[in-house]
Amino acid sequence: MSNNTNNNRLYTERMSAIADIRAIDQRLGNKAIGAEDRATLDRLNGVITDIDARIQANIQADERSAASDRHDAIAGTATDSRSGGAGGINDLLFSAVNKLETGQSRSIELSERGLTEYRDITSGTAGVSVITTYLDELMGVRQAGSDIWDNARKMVTPDTRTVQAPGIGAFGGAVWLSEASALTEADPTLNLVSLPSYKVGKLTELSQEAMLAVASSMDAVVRDGYASVVDAIDEKLAIGTGSSEVTGVVNAFTGTHTVGGVISPTADNLIAAFHELPPVWRRRSAQWLFSDATIADIRLLKESGSGQYIWRPGLDASMPDTLLGLNVQSSPYMADAGASAVVGALYSTEQYVVRDAGGIKIEVSNDYAFNRDVVAVRILQSISADALTPSAGVIMTNEAS
């Protein structure tokens, strides 16, 4: 039975239930509702709620089926011979990546604002919708990734032009005043942080034979390429110098603390660094940042008096582990203990801004390596990152020896 026929039957059942409710209402008039009538009304309302849900599910199923047929027609795969039947390549792959494979689209651009597709001017597919959740599929690559990215303040811009963001150099203080006295102006000192965009990307070549023989080839190349872009970004978010690349956490903040010797931070080092960060930033999204090896060493540290571990494990998944009451981030790109090594940071995550300039761009060329009969896939992302307030972080560095 088709969904349309099903819905016609459900609408009839719904109207019957409504008619039964009206009959009870007319019979009771102004009388109080008894227990039996109340139970009947509750049952009928439950029937109507269930019917509404089933009707909506049928409508959504029809919409998905129509969208799938439309995308299959565009990709030339109406019979889905390449997907291995139902449950093969999903609609997301048909809607975006398959167009790259078949040459109907040369480039797709994905961002948090949606997906924009650039089509070959000879294609007759103008105006066809594109399922935008392929971006979510790609973002799943990042979910295993960067604590720094996840916790930073985000800025999304539609282009790559340099932008300036305001940071706080000093706060204006409140003042006490007597009755009817004038309030003295006390403005904060603002500084402008320049955020240029830096491109990071990966170029991959795929043979024509491999692409045609394996349905998921393009999808695998896109995911692998974006994973490489993610790794490159995550590294520079930690240690980037700001020269032809983003400014990473360890170079963005100006507070310093020296870790005596060539060792991981001691409990005394951590407490000292904690109090070197101004209280206003400790109270505002401050978090630690270390390598995993350094975290392993820190987890063994105990308070000198009580003998209790200073690391506090969370009670469940919703409560992260804490160090001196603050959350801890891990980055594989932070240095382990060593001479002059930058082994940790304590910083306000709301004062570290990451700018996504234009989203993720995925482009395909059959011409780049035409003489070798391969397809080139290019993945690009433009980002920038820096501290809005450099004093909102303390960087811990080992002694030289």
C-alpha positions as CSV (number, residue, x, y, z in Angstrom):
1,M,0.0,0.0,0.0
2,S,1.4,3.4,-1.0
3,N,2.0,6.1,1.6
4,N,-0.6,8.3,-0.2
5,T,-3.3,5.6,0.2
6,N,-2.2,5.0,3.8
7,N,-2.6,8.7,4.6
8,N,-6.1,8.8,3.1
9,R,-7.1,5.9,5.4
10,L,-5.4,7.6,8.4
11,Y,-7.2,10.9,7.7
12,T,-10.5,9.0,7.7
13,E,-9.7,7.4,11.1
14,R,-8.6,10.8,12.5
15,M,-11.9,12.4,11.5
16,S,-13.8,9.5,13.1
17,A,-12.0,10.0,16.4
18,I,-12.7,13.7,16.3
19,A,-16.4,13.0,15.6
20,D,-16.5,10.7,18.7
21,I,-15.0,13.5,20.8
22,R,-17.5,16.0,19.6
23,A,-20.4,13.5,20.4
24,I,-19.2,13.1,24.0
25,D,-18.9,16.9,24.3
26,Q,-22.4,17.5,23.0
27,R,-23.8,14.8,25.3
28,L,-22.2,16.1,28.4
29,G,-23.0,19.8,27.8
30,N,-22.3,21.6,31.1
31,K,-22.1,18.4,33.2
32,A,-18.9,17.3,34.9
33,I,-16.9,14.7,33.1
34,G,-17.0,11.3,34.7
35,A,-14.2,8.8,35.0
36,E,-15.5,6.6,32.1
37,D,-15.9,9.5,29.7
38,R,-12.4,10.9,30.8
39,A,-10.8,7.6,30.0
40,T,-12.6,7.5,26.6
41,L,-11.4,11.1,25.8
42,D,-7.8,10.3,26.8
43,R,-7.9,7.2,24.5
44,L,-9.3,9.2,21.6
45,N,-6.7,12.0,22.0
46,G,-4.0,9.3,22.1
47,V,-5.3,7.8,18.8
48,I,-5.3,11.2,17.1
49,T,-1.7,11.9,18.3
50,D,-0.6,8.5,17.0
51,I,-2.3,9.1,13.7
52,D,-0.7,12.5,13.3
53,A,2.8,11.0,13.9
54,R,2.2,8.3,11.3
55,I,0.9,10.8,8.7
56,Q,4.0,13.0,9.2
57,A,6.3,9.9,8.9
58,N,4.6,9.0,5.6
59,I,5.0,12.5,4.3
60,Q,8.7,12.6,5.2
61,A,9.3,9.1,3.7
62,D,7.7,10.3,0.4
63,E,9.9,13.5,0.4
64,R,13.0,11.4,1.0
65,S,12.1,9.0,-1.8
66,A,11.4,11.8,-4.2
67,A,14.7,13.5,-3.3
68,S,16.6,10.2,-3.7
69,D,15.0,9.6,-7.1
70,R,15.9,13.2,-8.2
71,H,19.5,12.8,-7.1
72,D,19.8,9.4,-8.7
73,A,18.5,10.8,-12.0
74,I,21.1,13.6,-11.8
75,A,24.0,11.3,-11.2
76,G,22.8,8.8,-13.9
77,T,22.3,6.0,-11.4
78,A,18.6,5.5,-11.4
79,T,19.0,1.7,-10.9
80,D,21.8,2.3,-8.3
81,S,23.9,-0.4,-10.0
82,R,27.0,0.9,-8.2
83,S,25.7,1.1,-4.7
84,G,25.2,-2.7,-4.2
85,G,21.5,-2.2,-3.5
86,A,19.7,-0.5,-0.7
87,G,21.9,0.7,2.1
88,G,24.9,1.2,-0.3
89,I,26.1,4.7,-1.0
90,N,23.7,7.1,0.9
91,D,21.9,10.0,-0.5
92,L,24.5,12.4,0.8
93,L,27.1,10.7,-1.4
94,F,24.8,10.9,-4.4
95,S,24.0,14.5,-3.8
96,A,27.5,15.9,-3.5
97,V,30.4,13.5,-4.1
98,N,28.8,11.6,-6.9
99,K,28.5,14.9,-8.9
100,L,32.2,15.2,-8.5
101,E,32.7,11.7,-9.8
102,T,30.5,12.1,-12.8
103,G,31.8,15.5,-13.8
104,Q,28.5,17.2,-13.3
105,S,30.1,19.4,-10.7
106,R,33.6,20.7,-10.6
107,S,33.5,22.1,-7.1
108,I,31.5,22.1,-3.9
109,E,31.9,24.4,-1.0
110,L,30.7,23.5,2.4
111,S,30.3,25.8,5.4
112,E,28.3,26.2,8.6
113,R,25.9,28.4,6.6
114,G,25.1,25.6,4.1
115,L,26.4,24.1,1.0
116,T,27.1,26.0,-2.2
117,E,27.6,24.0,-5.4
118,Y,29.5,25.3,-8.4
119,R,28.2,23.5,-11.6
120,D,29.8,23.1,-15.0
121,I,28.1,25.6,-17.3
122,T,27.3,22.8,-19.7
123,S,25.3,20.9,-17.2
124,G,21.5,20.9,-17.3
125,T,21.1,20.5,-13.5
126,A,20.7,24.1,-12.5
127,G,18.3,24.6,-9.6
128,V,18.5,21.0,-8.3
129,S,18.7,20.9,-4.5
130,V,21.7,19.6,-2.7
131,I,21.5,17.8,0.6
132,T,23.5,20.0,3.0
133,T,24.1,17.5,5.7
134,Y,27.2,16.1,3.9
135,L,29.0,18.8,5.8
136,D,27.9,17.1,9.0
137,E,29.3,13.8,7.6
138,L,32.7,15.5,7.0
139,M,32.5,17.2,10.4
140,G,32.4,13.7,11.9
141,V,36.1,13.5,10.9
142,R,36.8,16.4,13.2
143,Q,34.9,15.0,16.2
144,A,37.9,12.7,17.1
145,G,40.1,15.7,16.8
146,S,40.9,19.0,18.4
147,D,40.1,20.1,22.0
148,I,41.5,23.6,21.0
149,W,39.1,23.9,18.1
150,D,36.1,22.6,20.1
151,N,36.6,25.0,23.0
152,A,37.7,28.2,21.1
153,R,35.5,31.1,20.3
154,K,34.3,30.7,16.7
155,M,34.0,33.4,14.0
156,V,32.6,32.5,10.6
157,T,33.1,34.9,7.6
158,P,31.9,34.5,4.0
159,D,35.2,35.5,2.5
160,T,39.0,35.5,3.2
161,R,39.6,39.2,3.6
162,T,41.4,40.2,6.7
163,V,39.1,41.2,9.6
164,Q,39.8,42.9,12.9
165,A,38.4,41.7,16.2
166,P,38.3,43.7,19.4
167,G,40.2,42.4,22.5
168,I,40.3,43.9,26.0
169,G,43.6,45.5,27.0
170,A,42.4,46.7,30.4
171,F,39.0,46.9,32.1
172,G,37.3,50.1,33.1
173,G,36.5,49.9,36.9
174,A,33.2,50.6,38.6
175,V,33.2,53.5,41.1
176,W,31.3,54.2,44.3
177,L,29.3,57.5,44.5
178,S,27.2,59.3,46.9
179,E,23.5,60.2,46.4
180,A,22.9,62.5,43.4
181,S,26.6,62.5,42.5
182,A,27.8,62.2,38.8
183,L,29.0,58.8,37.6
184,T,32.6,59.0,36.4
185,E,33.2,57.4,33.0
186,A,35.5,54.4,33.0
187,D,36.0,52.8,29.6
188,P,37.9,49.6,28.9
189,T,41.0,49.8,26.9
190,L,40.4,47.9,23.6
191,N,43.0,46.6,21.2
192,L,42.3,45.3,17.7
193,V,43.5,41.9,16.7
194,S,44.1,41.4,13.0
195,L,42.8,38.1,11.6
196,P,44.1,37.4,8.1
197,S,43.1,34.1,6.5
198,Y,45.6,31.3,5.8
199,K,44.9,28.5,3.4
200,V,45.6,24.8,4.3
201,G,44.9,22.1,1.8
202,K,45.6,18.7,0.3
203,L,45.9,17.6,-3.3
204,T,45.2,13.9,-4.1
205,E,45.3,12.0,-7.4
206,L,42.9,9.2,-8.2
207,S,43.0,7.0,-11.2
208,Q,40.0,7.0,-13.5
209,E,39.8,3.2,-13.3
210,A,39.8,3.2,-9.5
211,M,37.1,5.9,-9.4
212,L,34.9,4.0,-11.8
213,A,35.5,0.6,-10.2
214,V,34.9,1.4,-6.6
215,A,31.8,3.5,-5.9
216,S,33.1,4.9,-2.6
217,S,36.5,6.0,-4.0
218,M,35.7,9.7,-4.2
219,D,34.1,9.7,-0.8
220,A,37.2,8.0,0.7
221,V,39.5,10.5,-1.0
222,V,37.4,13.4,0.3
223,R,37.4,12.0,3.9
224,D,41.1,11.2,3.9
225,G,41.9,14.6,2.5
226,Y,39.8,16.4,5.0
227,A,41.3,14.4,7.8
228,S,44.8,15.5,6.7
229,V,43.5,19.2,6.6
230,V,42.1,18.7,10.1
231,D,45.4,17.4,11.4
232,A,47.3,20.3,9.9
233,I,45.0,22.8,11.4
234,D,45.0,21.2,14.8
235,E,48.8,21.2,14.9
236,K,49.0,25.0,14.2
237,L,46.2,25.8,16.7
238,A,48.6,24.5,19.3
239,I,52.0,25.7,18.1
240,G,51.5,27.9,15.1
241,T,53.9,30.9,14.8
242,G,51.5,33.4,13.1
243,S,54.0,33.7,10.2
244,S,52.2,32.3,7.1
245,E,50.1,30.2,9.4
246,V,47.7,30.8,12.3
247,T,49.0,31.9,15.7
248,G,48.8,28.9,18.1
249,V,47.9,29.0,21.7
250,V,51.5,28.8,22.9
251,N,52.5,31.8,20.9
252,A,49.3,33.8,21.3
253,F,49.4,34.4,25.0
254,T,52.0,36.4,26.9
255,G,51.9,35.1,30.5
256,T,54.9,32.9,31.3
257,H,55.9,30.4,34.0
258,T,59.2,28.5,34.1
259,V,59.1,24.8,34.9
260,G,62.3,24.1,36.9
261,G,64.5,21.5,35.3
262,V,63.8,19.3,32.3
263,I,60.7,17.6,33.7
264,S,57.0,17.7,33.5
265,P,55.3,20.4,35.6
266,T,55.2,19.7,39.3
267,A,52.2,20.4,41.6
268,D,54.0,23.6,42.8
269,N,54.5,24.6,39.1
270,L,50.8,24.1,38.4
271,I,49.6,26.0,41.5
272,A,52.0,28.9,40.6
273,A,50.8,29.0,37.0
274,F,47.2,29.0,38.2
275,H,47.8,32.1,40.3
276,E,49.8,33.9,37.6
277,L,46.7,33.9,35.4
278,P,44.7,37.0,36.4
279,P,41.5,36.0,38.4
280,V,39.2,37.6,35.8
281,W,40.4,35.0,33.2
282,R,40.5,32.1,35.7
283,R,36.8,32.7,36.2
284,R,36.1,32.9,32.5
285,S,36.5,29.6,30.7
286,A,40.1,28.9,31.7
287,Q,41.5,25.5,30.7
288,W,44.8,23.7,30.8
289,L,46.5,22.3,27.7
290,F,49.2,19.6,27.7
291,S,50.4,16.6,25.7
292,D,49.0,13.3,26.6
293,A,52.4,12.1,28.0
294,T,52.5,15.2,30.3
295,I,48.9,14.6,31.4
296,A,49.9,11.1,32.4
297,D,52.7,12.5,34.6
298,I,50.4,15.2,36.1
299,R,47.8,12.6,37.1
300,L,50.3,11.0,39.5
301,L,51.0,14.3,41.4
302,K,49.8,14.5,45.0
303,E,49.2,17.4,47.4
304,S,52.2,17.6,49.8
305,G,50.1,17.8,52.9
306,S,47.1,15.5,52.4
307,G,48.7,13.1,49.9
308,Q,45.6,13.4,47.7
309,Y,45.9,13.5,43.9
310,I,45.5,17.0,42.5
311,W,43.8,15.5,39.4
312,R,40.1,15.0,40.0
313,P,38.4,12.5,37.7
314,G,34.9,13.2,36.5
315,L,32.1,11.1,38.0
316,D,30.6,10.4,34.6
317,A,31.0,11.3,30.9
318,S,29.1,14.5,31.3
319,M,31.6,15.7,34.0
320,P,35.2,16.1,32.6
321,D,38.3,15.5,34.6
322,T,39.7,18.6,36.3
323,L,43.0,19.9,37.5
324,L,42.9,22.5,40.3
325,G,39.2,22.9,39.5
326,L,39.7,23.6,35.7
327,N,39.1,21.4,32.7
328,V,42.1,19.9,30.8
329,Q,42.7,19.8,27.0
330,S,45.0,17.4,25.3
331,S,46.9,18.0,22.1
332,P,49.4,15.6,20.4
333,Y,51.3,18.6,19.2
334,M,52.2,20.0,22.6
335,A,55.8,19.2,23.5
336,D,56.7,16.7,26.2
337,A,59.3,17.6,28.8
338,G,62.6,18.6,27.4
339,A,65.2,21.5,27.4
340,S,63.4,24.8,26.7
341,A,60.2,22.8,25.7
342,V,56.8,24.5,25.9
343,V,55.1,21.9,28.0
344,G,51.7,23.4,28.9
345,A,49.4,26.3,28.9
346,L,46.6,27.7,31.0
347,Y,44.4,30.1,29.1
348,S,40.9,31.5,28.7
349,T,39.3,29.7,25.8
350,E,36.9,32.5,25.2
351,Q,39.8,34.8,24.5
352,Y,41.2,32.5,21.8
353,V,39.3,33.0,18.5
354,V,39.3,30.7,15.5
355,R,38.0,32.2,12.2
356,D,36.6,30.0,9.5
357,A,36.9,32.0,6.3
358,G,34.6,30.7,3.7
359,G,34.2,27.0,4.7
360,I,35.6,23.9,3.2
361,K,36.1,23.8,-0.6
362,I,36.3,20.5,-2.5
363,E,37.3,20.7,-6.2
364,V,37.9,18.1,-8.9
365,S,39.9,18.5,-12.1
366,N,40.2,16.1,-15.0
367,D,42.7,18.4,-16.7
368,Y,45.4,18.8,-14.0
369,A,47.0,15.5,-14.8
370,F,45.3,14.8,-18.2
371,N,48.5,13.2,-19.6
372,R,48.5,10.6,-16.8
373,D,44.7,9.8,-17.0
374,V,44.1,10.6,-13.4
375,V,41.6,12.8,-11.5
376,A,42.9,15.4,-9.1
377,V,41.0,16.2,-5.9
378,R,41.8,19.4,-4.0
379,I,40.5,20.2,-0.6
380,L,41.1,23.7,0.9
381,Q,40.1,25.5,4.0
382,S,41.0,29.1,5.0
383,I,41.2,29.9,8.7
384,S,42.9,32.2,11.1
385,A,43.4,32.1,14.9
386,D,44.8,34.4,17.6
387,A,44.3,35.6,21.1
388,L,42.0,38.5,21.6
389,T,43.6,39.3,24.9
390,P,47.2,38.1,25.1
391,S,47.3,38.4,28.9
392,A,44.5,35.9,29.3
393,G,46.9,32.9,29.2
394,V,50.1,31.6,30.9
395,I,52.6,29.5,29.0
396,M,54.7,26.9,30.9
397,T,58.3,26.3,29.6
398,N,61.0,24.0,30.8
399,E,64.4,25.4,31.7
400,A,67.2,25.2,29.2
401,S,68.9,22.4,31.2
